[in-house]
Amino acid sequence: VKQFLGHLGLNGQAMTSMSEAADSPGPLTGAEGKTPRPSVRQYPDDLLWLEDLDDAELVAGLKSRYEQKQIYTWVGGVLVSVNPYRDVGAFAEELAAKYAEQANASFSSSSLATSARTEVDENSTPALPPHLFAVVASALNSPGQKHALLISGESGAGKTEATRAALSFLAKTCGAADMVRDRLLHSNPVLEAFGNAKTRQNGNSSRFGKFIQVHFSNSGLLQGATLRPYMLEASRVTGELAEAECTYHIFYQIRAVLGTLAGALPGVSLPSCEVFERIAGTPAWHEAARVAGHALVHSSRLEGGPSIDRCLASFEDLYKRMLVTGMTHSQVLRVASVVAAVGLLADSANPCTEGIHASLEVLLGLRKEDLAWFLTRVETSVGPNPRRERLVRSRSEHESKALVASLSQELYSGLFNWITNLIAQSLSPSNEGLDEPGSGDGRRLGLLDLYGFEVFASNGFEQFLINYCNEKIQQLFNRQVFLREAEEYAAEGLDGHGRWKQLTAACDLPALTLLEGEPGGFPGIFGVVNDRSRCGLDPTSCGDGGEVAEAIAAACSKHASFRRAPRNSQRVFGVAHFAGDVFYEARHFVQKNVSAYKPDIVAFLCQSGNAFVSKLFETVTCDEHHRQSQPSRRRLLGTSTTSACKSALNELCATLEEHECRHIRCLRPNDNQEP
């Protein structure tokens, strides 16, 4: 059990060994020009059937099957998927049809999920090999109303592709109205365009999490879905991008469209198709291109992205999908305008000048005089009512730059929330025309797609929260897989002299107490960062980087999962995660934990003359930000990012505990993103 806890928990050893083994002589190298050895050991579909399963055999089994294009393997009730980084026909329609046939034939859960390890007689239906579709089909045919697929693993392991394939299998296998099926299939690529980006480990990395719950009527028809997004990495739209990192896909697509319309890309013209003919014939698109096209083409943040031709083709496809999800042509234009505005604001090489103010007036409907005042002046009120006095002061250069960065992030976050809400409404089973009488108590199948564990040479606040999310989901995995198995053994009198009961403590990950803190006075890292945030958000008054790292070390150094920074490493602290030790740079932790400017930004944008921009913040009560109170008071009342993340994950885990969960663990065979 400890071995499986380590390997399925991605402790960094199993896949490293697998990658190293690929460079050494083996039964089948898979390299071009090399002849396979005559004898290739055949590993079973379920590695638990091996007579002697140890660390080396687990890795060897996964490697051998992977080299034979068998990317799926059972390890007990867990499906392990190794990313092939190429098309091996895993999602071919004829293959999906075979699993759909057995699913529609009402195969039981054990027929599919344990087909690899169950003896069948000659007259029975041949057992199908392990596959993602087998897990989906198993959930569809199991008793109970609530089921969920937890797709987890490190960044670049194939979680997004697995989620997309599972939704496609559901849409094509289960009966559904055309509108329901189309919206379910097209919604995920739209979310990917706005929430995914190229990273050092993944060309299409999800920078947000989502829990999609597909609803079925009592008669088994697919009726719709509910969508719950989690924690978009808004900081990716501003600041300097690390080497080999890109911002969100949509920025490169809008850059290509507006740049081509503006004539900023010599020799490039819009493709001849219905989408671009409509764009070329709309004056508002040309106006957006006039004020933003050239600037986006020359933006330093958008260098090194996909080719212009590829971006134009991607946007044509995205435009059609956005219409399917319920957007109007006018809304697509408004979305593009907001993306262009964020691109202009976020370009560090292009300061927020009067020319940019004029461009933002066209794109966002903000009067350039109002925007200039907001970015350069700050107004506060002092004294008791009704004799409060207004004080106005100029913002410092550092403060103005920080405000522009916060404005970019809040705008994009608001846009992303608006898009997810629109998609959620379009997929909702209660949507007119989607509901079926008596279907309120129908079955539900949830799919969790959460960002993968990340370890870079330099890890910041974003990796800190992403890895915390993975730690939380890993603990849920441990409890559901190992503790439930132990409970069954104990119920049958096979308690191993009480050893199984010891798993209760072993399955609780100690890093979580280091991060979240414990009742009774231990604040944890979250508590320390929140306390520093309450001190005020100006680094000169609060301290950041080295001071925050020192405060964390002073409060948490005695915890078993705390790791001191290497010698001569300032602003750094370490955490012993389930997947290995990770060191984080505390620089910007305080500023990213609580935005000092968010209340003012939301209030300003709510007063915007652009109805669409105001609508992006409808979920925020604008009156709350108009209250006459001291800025420091507003900061104290603000919800920190760490607290919001913790609350959302606790809610998610509570929801998942109500479901019968099946686990798909995705693994990355190497760090080169190569077959």
C-alpha positions, 0 to 999 in steps of 0.5 A: 500500500505504501508503494502504491501511495508513493507511485500513484501519488507521483512522488517523482520516482516512478516516472523518473525511473521510467524516463531513465529506463527508456534510455537503457536497453529494454525489451522494446526501445521504441526508437526508430531504426532499432529492432525489438528484441525477440521476446517481449514480456507481456504484462497483464492489463491489471498490474495487481495480478503480478505475482511479485509487484514491487517498485521496479515491476510497477515501473517496468510494467507501465513502460512495457505497455506504454512502448506497445502503445498500451497507454492505459493500465489498471492498478486495482480500481485505478486507471493509470494513463501515460501520455503518449505525446502522439496519436496512438488511436486511443480515441478512434471512433471504432474503439469508442463504439466498442465500449459504447456497445458494452455500456449500452448492453448494461454491463455492470461496473465490475464487467468493465472496470475489472475486465482485465482481471476477470476470467471469462468463458468462451461464450462470453463477450471478450473482455475489453482492455483498460481504457478511459471509456471503460471507466466512463461506461462503468460509471454510467452502469453502476447503481447510485445517482451520483458518480464522478471521475477524478482526473489527476496528475502532474502538468503535461500528463494529459488531463485536459485531453482526457476530460475532452475525450470523456465528454465527447464519449458521453455526448455521442454515447448517450441519447441527447437533443442536438442542442444539448450535445453540441453545447457540451462538445463545444463548450470545453474548447471555448474554455480552453481558449480563454483559460489555457496557455503554453507552459514549459511543461505543456503546450495546452496547460489548464490554468484554471480548474473545473468541475463539470457535472453531467445530468441524465434524465430518469430514462438515461437521456443526457440533459445538460450539465453544471459547470463550476470553475476554480481559480483562474491564474489571472496574473498570467496576463501581466508582468514578464513571462518566463522563458518558454511561457506564453499568455492565454491562447486567445491573446494570440488569436485576437492579435492575429485578427486585429493585426491583419485587419489593421494591415500591420502584418504585411503579406497576410490577409484574412482567409476567405470564409463566412466568419472573416467575411462577417468580421471584415464587413463590420465597422466595429471590428475595423475600429477595434483593429485601428486602435489596437492592431498595430500595438498588439502585433508589436507587443513584447508579451505576445512574441513567440506565440503560434504562427499567424495562419494557425491563430487565424484558423484557431479563431475561426473555429473558436468563433463558431464554437462561441456562437454554439454556446449561446454568444451573439455576434455582438458579444463575440465582438465585445469579448474580443475588445476586452481581450485587446484592451487587456493586451494593451494594458498588460504590455510592460514595454508600452506604458499607459500613455494618453494614446493608450487611454484613447484606445481604451475609450474605444475598446471599453467605453471608458472616458479617457479623462476618467481613466487618466484621473483614476490611474494617476490620482487617488481620492480618500475621505476623512472625518465623520459624516456629514462633514467628511472631507475629500483628500486627493493625492497623486499616485507614485509611479510604482503605485500607478504601474501596480494599479494598471497590472491589477486593472488588467487582471480584474478585467480578464478575470471578470471576462472569464467569469462572464464566459463561464457563467454564460456557458453554465447557463447554456448547459443548465438542465433547467434551461428552457427546452432541455428539461424532461418531466420527472428528471430532477432526481436523475443520475449525475456524472461529474468530471474534475479537471484540475491543474497538475502539480508543477515544479520549476526552477523558480516557483511563485505564488501561482505554483504554491496554490496549484500544488496546494490544490493537488495536495488536497485532491491527493488526500481525497484520493488516498482516503477513497482508494486505500481507506475504503479498501482497508475498511472492506478488509476489516469488515471481513475480519482481515484487519492484519492485527490492526495494521489497516487501521494505521492507514487512517493517519498515513493517508492524511498528508502532513503538508496540508497542516503546514499550509492550512494551519491547525486549531490551537495556535499553529497558523500555517503558511496561509495564516502567516501570509494573511497576517502580512496582507493585513499589515498593508499592501505597500511593500515598503510598509509590509515587507515582502520577499525576504521578510515574508519568508523569514516570517514563515520560517519563524512560525513554521520551521518546526513542522515536519513538512517545512524545508529551509531554503538552501544557503544564500537563497533569500526570499525562499522557503520549502514544502515537502509535498506528496510529490516531493520537495518544492521551494517557493520564492516569497516575492509578491506573495502578499500583493497576489494574496490580496489586491489592494486596488480591487474595490476601487477597480470594480467601483470604477468599472461599474460606473463605466459607460460601456454596459458590457464591461459593467456586466462583467462585474454583476456578481460583485455588489457595487454598492459594497465598494461605494461605502465611505470607509478608509482604504485600510478598512476595506483591505481588512475586509477583503477576502484573501486568495489563499482563504478563497482557495481553501474555502472553494477546495473544502466545498469541492471535496465535500461535494466529491465525498457525496459521489462514488468516485473513480480515479484516472491518474495521468502520468508524464513519461518524460520531461521533453514532451516527446513520445 
